[in-house]
Amino acid sequence: MSLQMIWNNEQDELEISDSLIGLFETILQKAGELEGVEAGEVDLTFVDNKRIHELNRDFRGIDRPTDVLSFAMNDTVEDEPEIIYEVEEESEEIPNALGDIIISVTRAQEQATEYGHSIQRELGFLFVHGFLHLLGYDHQDEAAEAEMMSKQEYVLSQVGLTR
């Protein structure tokens, strides 16, 4: 079994081509290899600034758009009930849902212009960034941010998305 990606497009600012999705699937496999994650499912959604602003406000209490949001399925909250899945012997195994990554195409286009690189590189960067958050990485201090940045740049270099 390998990592799987399910994607949705909820914006009309950028065409989401088959080649872009292929690139994301390759990025996911490379990032999974780096982190020793052999199986799981990631849901990816492309949105515009209006939608990511709503999500950022509603779920994080931050009233502005952002570039990427990650919602890890394996995060636990105090007093959260444990959900136990029962699987019949004959049925397929429930996939390891790692979580959701939501990318603002609007912000990605702005940042690609600002940083002077391609939209593919910016989207790839945001995707790897979101994936690492799903695995529990954070960037609350300089050391953690440096570790995340190093991992992101390594994965992007593996797929030819350099600055």
Backbone bond lengths (Angstrom), bond angles and torsions (degrees), N, CA, C in turn:
res aa  C-N    CA-C-N  psi(-1)  N-CA   C-N-CA  omega(-1)  CA-C   N-CA-C  phi
1 M - - - 1.461 - - 1.532 108.89 -
2 S 1.297 116.44 149.51 1.461 119.90 -179.95 1.519 110.00 -131.07
3 L 1.293 114.66 178.14 1.460 119.41 175.88 1.517 109.27 -70.05
4 Q 1.311 115.67 139.86 1.459 121.25 179.14 1.512 109.43 -123.78
5 M 1.321 114.99 149.84 1.460 120.77 178.94 1.525 108.11 -126.06
6 I 1.307 114.67 131.46 1.455 121.72 171.24 1.518 105.64 -112.35
7 W 1.322 117.15 130.63 1.460 118.66 -175.78 1.517 111.77 -126.82
8 N 1.337 113.56 153.45 1.463 122.82 177.61 1.516 108.72 -135.98
9 N 1.305 116.09 147.01 1.455 121.16 176.89 1.519 108.86 -118.31
10 E 1.327 116.66 115.00 1.458 122.17 179.98 1.523 111.46 -117.83
11 Q 1.338 116.81 28.96 1.467 121.20 179.46 1.524 108.31 -140.56
12 D 1.346 115.48 162.80 1.465 119.00 179.42 1.529 112.03 -127.97
13 E 1.324 117.25 23.93 1.462 121.72 -179.28 1.524 112.69 -87.54
14 L 1.336 116.77 -24.72 1.455 121.87 -176.80 1.519 108.42 -143.41
15 E 1.328 116.15 133.14 1.451 119.67 175.57 1.525 108.46 -71.92
16 I 1.302 115.53 130.16 1.464 120.92 178.01 1.532 106.46 -94.99
17 S 1.319 115.45 98.67 1.465 121.70 -174.24 1.525 111.71 -82.41
18 D 1.327 114.99 162.82 1.458 120.53 175.70 1.529 110.64 -60.47
19 S 1.341 116.56 -37.05 1.468 119.20 -179.38 1.528 110.98 -67.51
20 L 1.330 117.78 -35.30 1.466 120.62 176.66 1.529 110.12 -66.08
21 I 1.313 117.03 -43.46 1.462 120.30 178.43 1.530 110.23 -63.92
22 G 1.326 117.16 -39.57 1.465 120.92 175.96 1.522 111.51 -60.11
23 L 1.329 115.90 -40.66 1.464 121.02 177.17 1.526 110.43 -61.88
24 F 1.330 117.48 -44.79 1.462 121.31 178.97 1.527 110.94 -62.52
25 E 1.332 117.26 -39.25 1.468 119.80 178.77 1.526 110.80 -64.47
26 T 1.333 116.78 -39.17 1.464 120.68 176.75 1.525 110.67 -65.71
27 I 1.329 116.69 -43.66 1.469 121.51 177.92 1.528 109.92 -58.83
28 L 1.316 116.27 -44.05 1.465 120.26 -179.44 1.530 110.84 -60.60
29 Q 1.321 117.71 -43.96 1.463 120.66 179.77 1.526 110.79 -64.58
30 K 1.340 117.59 -43.46 1.479 121.26 -179.98 1.530 110.79 -63.98
31 A 1.329 116.68 -43.05 1.470 120.47 179.34 1.527 110.14 -66.31
32 G 1.321 116.45 -39.39 1.457 120.54 177.06 1.521 111.76 -62.31
33 E 1.344 116.47 -43.85 1.471 120.81 177.16 1.518 110.71 -58.89
34 L 1.322 116.57 -46.26 1.457 121.75 -179.09 1.525 111.06 -58.06
35 E 1.330 115.84 -38.98 1.464 120.65 -175.28 1.524 113.85 -96.72
36 G 1.331 117.40 0.97 1.454 120.19 179.58 1.517 113.46 71.05
37 V 1.321 116.63 27.38 1.466 121.80 178.03 1.524 106.91 -100.47
38 E 1.327 116.30 109.00 1.460 120.54 -174.13 1.515 113.56 -93.89
39 A 1.327 117.86 -22.10 1.460 120.19 -176.79 1.520 109.23 -145.77
40 G 1.306 114.70 150.48 1.453 120.16 177.38 1.515 110.15 152.66
41 E 1.304 114.42 172.61 1.449 120.94 -177.87 1.524 109.94 -128.68
42 V 1.314 115.54 134.16 1.455 122.71 177.49 1.524 107.70 -120.05
43 D 1.312 116.88 130.35 1.460 121.72 174.05 1.511 108.32 -99.37
44 L 1.327 116.30 125.07 1.458 123.07 -178.63 1.517 109.16 -117.20
45 T 1.337 116.30 131.33 1.457 120.97 178.01 1.515 109.46 -129.62
46 F 1.326 115.45 130.96 1.460 122.46 174.78 1.519 107.85 -95.85
47 V 1.346 116.19 127.90 1.467 121.26 -178.80 1.527 109.51 -133.27
48 D 1.329 115.48 177.88 1.465 120.83 174.20 1.533 108.70 -102.51
49 N 1.327 116.15 178.69 1.470 120.22 -177.18 1.520 112.83 -63.11
50 K 1.321 117.29 -35.82 1.467 120.07 -179.19 1.535 110.29 -60.10
51 R 1.322 116.04 -46.82 1.464 119.97 -177.04 1.537 112.08 -70.19
52 I 1.318 117.85 -41.89 1.470 118.58 -179.27 1.528 110.25 -69.50
53 H 1.333 117.08 -29.81 1.465 121.35 174.89 1.531 109.40 -61.89
54 E 1.326 116.40 -46.52 1.474 120.34 178.94 1.527 110.95 -59.87
55 L 1.317 116.84 -45.94 1.468 120.86 -179.04 1.522 111.62 -65.65
56 N 1.317 116.85 -41.83 1.466 121.45 179.54 1.529 110.16 -62.40
57 R 1.318 115.97 -41.73 1.474 121.15 179.05 1.530 110.73 -67.76
58 D 1.328 115.80 -48.97 1.463 119.95 -173.68 1.524 113.46 -70.31
59 F 1.341 117.67 -36.34 1.457 120.00 -173.88 1.523 114.24 -103.27
60 R 1.336 117.83 -22.56 1.454 119.64 -178.27 1.523 112.72 -118.37
61 G 1.330 117.06 -8.18 1.459 120.62 -179.46 1.517 113.16 71.67
62 I 1.341 117.65 20.84 1.464 122.46 179.52 1.522 107.58 -111.87
63 D 1.325 115.94 113.67 1.465 121.75 -170.09 1.533 112.30 -89.73
64 R 1.341 115.31 63.96 1.467 121.44 175.85 1.529 107.91 -163.68
65 P 1.310 116.30 159.68 1.471 117.68 176.04 1.524 110.57 -71.04
66 T 1.309 116.00 158.75 1.455 122.91 175.58 1.521 107.47 -136.12
67 D 1.316 118.15 179.12 1.457 119.52 -177.32 1.526 113.30 -91.12
68 V 1.340 117.45 -37.68 1.458 120.80 -178.79 1.528 109.62 -148.55
69 L 1.311 115.25 143.24 1.458 122.46 173.45 1.522 108.21 -125.80
70 S 1.313 115.54 143.91 1.465 121.54 176.72 1.515 108.60 -127.11
71 F 1.310 115.04 135.79 1.454 121.50 176.99 1.525 107.27 -124.87
72 A 1.315 116.24 99.25 1.461 121.56 -177.04 1.523 110.58 -76.72
73 M 1.307 115.86 134.19 1.462 120.92 178.19 1.519 111.40 -75.80
74 N 1.315 117.24 -21.26 1.461 120.58 -176.36 1.526 113.12 -93.79
75 D 1.335 116.95 3.81 1.458 119.74 174.81 1.519 109.03 -72.22
76 T 1.308 115.72 142.29 1.456 118.67 175.88 1.517 109.21 -118.85
77 V 1.307 114.06 146.64 1.451 121.50 179.26 1.518 107.15 -117.20
78 E 1.312 116.41 144.28 1.455 120.45 179.83 1.525 110.23 -54.82
79 D 1.321 116.88 137.47 1.460 125.02 -179.88 1.524 113.38 67.05
80 E 1.339 118.00 14.00 1.459 120.96 177.46 1.518 108.10 -77.54
81 P 1.339 117.68 133.49 1.464 118.59 179.49 1.527 110.58 -70.21
82 E 1.322 115.74 144.68 1.457 120.26 177.45 1.528 108.15 -79.54
83 I 1.328 116.12 134.12 1.459 120.72 178.35 1.515 107.18 -103.56
84 I 1.312 115.25 125.18 1.463 120.64 -179.60 1.519 107.48 -113.92
85 Y 1.313 115.42 126.27 1.457 121.29 178.96 1.524 109.03 -98.11
86 E 1.304 115.23 132.79 1.457 119.67 174.17 1.518 107.30 -102.69
87 V 1.318 116.16 129.10 1.452 121.58 -179.10 1.520 108.70 -117.60
88 E 1.340 116.14 127.50 1.457 119.70 176.70 1.523 108.95 -70.28
89 E 1.319 115.30 149.81 1.460 119.76 -176.64 1.516 113.13 -56.78
90 E 1.308 118.59 -38.22 1.461 122.47 -175.77 1.530 112.83 -80.54
91 S 1.324 118.03 -17.79 1.467 120.29 -173.82 1.522 111.46 -82.98
92 E 1.327 114.26 166.21 1.458 119.72 177.26 1.519 110.11 -71.50
93 E 1.293 114.42 154.01 1.461 121.25 178.21 1.531 109.75 -69.31
94 I 1.314 117.08 142.91 1.463 120.89 175.70 1.521 108.04 -70.28
95 P 1.346 118.32 127.77 1.465 119.18 -178.80 1.522 111.41 -65.77
96 N 1.311 115.62 150.14 1.453 121.65 176.15 1.528 107.86 -75.69
97 A 1.313 116.51 94.70 1.466 121.00 -179.17 1.523 108.23 -75.51
98 L 1.331 115.95 109.98 1.458 120.21 -179.03 1.521 111.36 -77.16
99 G 1.330 117.29 -35.02 1.458 120.05 177.58 1.509 112.78 145.57
100 D 1.329 113.89 -168.65 1.460 122.87 -176.12 1.521 110.71 -112.50
101 I 1.324 115.16 139.66 1.466 122.43 172.28 1.517 106.31 -120.67
102 I 1.323 116.41 127.66 1.458 121.68 179.89 1.519 107.92 -121.10
103 I 1.332 115.83 122.88 1.460 121.19 -176.65 1.518 109.82 -115.63
104 S 1.330 115.92 130.79 1.462 121.21 172.87 1.523 108.41 -83.55
105 V 1.323 116.01 111.91 1.460 121.12 177.40 1.527 109.70 -64.32
106 T 1.337 116.78 -35.13 1.467 121.49 178.47 1.525 110.49 -56.83
107 R 1.345 116.07 -52.82 1.474 120.80 -179.13 1.524 110.87 -66.21
108 A 1.320 116.79 -38.03 1.464 119.92 179.38 1.524 110.58 -60.95
109 Q 1.328 117.39 -42.20 1.463 120.34 178.57 1.527 110.93 -65.55
110 E 1.323 116.90 -41.97 1.471 120.59 177.89 1.527 110.79 -61.87
111 Q 1.324 116.48 -45.13 1.469 120.92 -177.67 1.529 111.59 -70.16
112 A 1.307 118.26 -35.31 1.465 120.45 177.46 1.531 109.74 -61.69
113 T 1.326 115.94 -42.43 1.467 120.61 177.57 1.526 110.30 -65.42
114 E 1.335 115.79 -46.56 1.472 121.21 -178.57 1.532 111.76 -60.22
115 Y 1.347 116.94 -41.60 1.459 121.01 -177.15 1.524 113.36 -89.34
116 G 1.333 117.10 -7.28 1.456 120.71 176.16 1.518 114.58 73.19
117 H 1.330 117.53 33.94 1.460 119.68 174.30 1.528 110.18 -132.31
118 S 1.324 115.83 179.57 1.467 120.75 -173.82 1.526 112.10 -72.68
119 I 1.326 114.91 158.25 1.460 120.31 175.37 1.530 109.74 -65.00
120 Q 1.344 117.58 -33.11 1.463 120.00 178.29 1.528 110.62 -62.91
121 R 1.333 116.29 -41.00 1.462 119.01 179.72 1.526 110.62 -66.12
122 E 1.319 116.97 -42.67 1.459 119.83 -179.50 1.526 111.27 -65.36
123 L 1.317 117.10 -44.77 1.464 120.16 177.97 1.531 110.60 -62.85
124 G 1.333 116.47 -40.84 1.465 120.39 177.51 1.513 111.87 -62.01
125 F 1.333 115.83 -43.28 1.466 120.74 178.20 1.531 110.52 -59.74
126 L 1.328 116.05 -46.66 1.465 120.02 -178.62 1.527 111.22 -64.85
127 F 1.333 116.30 -36.21 1.457 120.30 179.03 1.535 111.16 -66.00
128 V 1.329 117.38 -47.94 1.473 120.35 177.83 1.528 109.87 -61.44
129 H 1.322 116.79 -43.16 1.458 122.30 178.77 1.535 109.69 -56.18
130 G 1.328 115.59 -49.41 1.463 120.42 179.31 1.521 112.40 -62.59
131 F 1.340 116.68 -40.27 1.460 121.30 179.44 1.530 110.67 -62.32
132 L 1.316 116.72 -44.30 1.470 119.44 179.12 1.526 111.14 -63.19
133 H 1.335 117.30 -36.31 1.466 119.31 174.56 1.529 110.77 -61.69
134 L 1.337 117.13 -39.53 1.468 119.73 178.66 1.523 111.54 -59.74
135 L 1.334 115.60 -29.64 1.468 120.38 -179.31 1.524 112.77 -88.09
136 G 1.342 117.10 0.81 1.457 120.15 175.70 1.516 115.35 104.48
137 Y 1.319 118.20 -1.58 1.460 120.15 177.68 1.519 109.56 -72.00
138 D 1.328 114.90 150.89 1.456 120.57 177.55 1.516 108.23 -144.75
139 H 1.321 115.53 173.61 1.469 119.78 -179.39 1.527 109.83 -136.58
140 Q 1.335 114.82 50.59 1.468 120.71 -177.93 1.522 112.68 -80.07
141 D 1.323 117.44 -19.44 1.463 119.78 176.60 1.522 109.15 -136.55
142 E 1.319 116.85 171.98 1.468 121.04 -173.95 1.531 112.76 -61.63
143 A 1.312 117.81 -40.71 1.469 121.11 -178.37 1.526 110.66 -65.43
144 A 1.325 117.10 -45.66 1.464 121.11 179.58 1.525 110.78 -65.56
145 E 1.323 116.73 -39.19 1.462 120.57 178.45 1.532 110.78 -65.17
146 A 1.331 116.91 -41.91 1.467 121.28 178.68 1.535 110.60 -62.86
147 E 1.330 116.75 -40.61 1.464 120.34 179.04 1.530 110.72 -64.03
148 M 1.325 116.29 -46.07 1.464 120.34 178.91 1.522 111.04 -62.05
149 M 1.324 116.80 -45.38 1.465 121.17 -178.69 1.525 110.64 -60.91
150 S 1.318 116.78 -42.27 1.459 121.23 179.45 1.526 111.02 -61.30
151 K 1.313 117.03 -45.30 1.459 121.69 179.72 1.532 110.81 -64.62
152 Q 1.329 116.45 -42.52 1.463 120.73 179.64 1.517 111.01 -61.64
153 E 1.317 116.65 -47.52 1.464 120.97 -178.47 1.523 111.15 -65.42
154 Y 1.331 117.37 -36.33 1.465 120.68 177.96 1.530 110.20 -61.74
155 V 1.330 116.98 -50.38 1.467 120.90 -179.02 1.529 110.24 -60.70
156 L 1.330 117.28 -45.36 1.461 120.17 -179.49 1.525 111.57 -62.82
157 S 1.327 117.14 -37.00 1.467 119.83 178.37 1.524 110.79 -66.54
158 Q 1.328 117.36 -31.70 1.463 121.71 179.12 1.535 112.52 -65.99
159 V 1.333 116.61 -25.17 1.476 120.27 179.92 1.518 112.04 -108.05
160 G 1.354 116.77 10.31 1.452 120.43 175.14 1.521 115.90 80.51
161 L 1.333 117.03 18.27 1.466 120.73 179.55 1.525 110.13 -101.05
162 T 1.314 116.23 74.28 1.454 120.66 -179.79 1.518 109.58 -98.61
163 R 1.318 115.27 165.74 1.466 119.90 179.53 1.495 111.09 -74.77
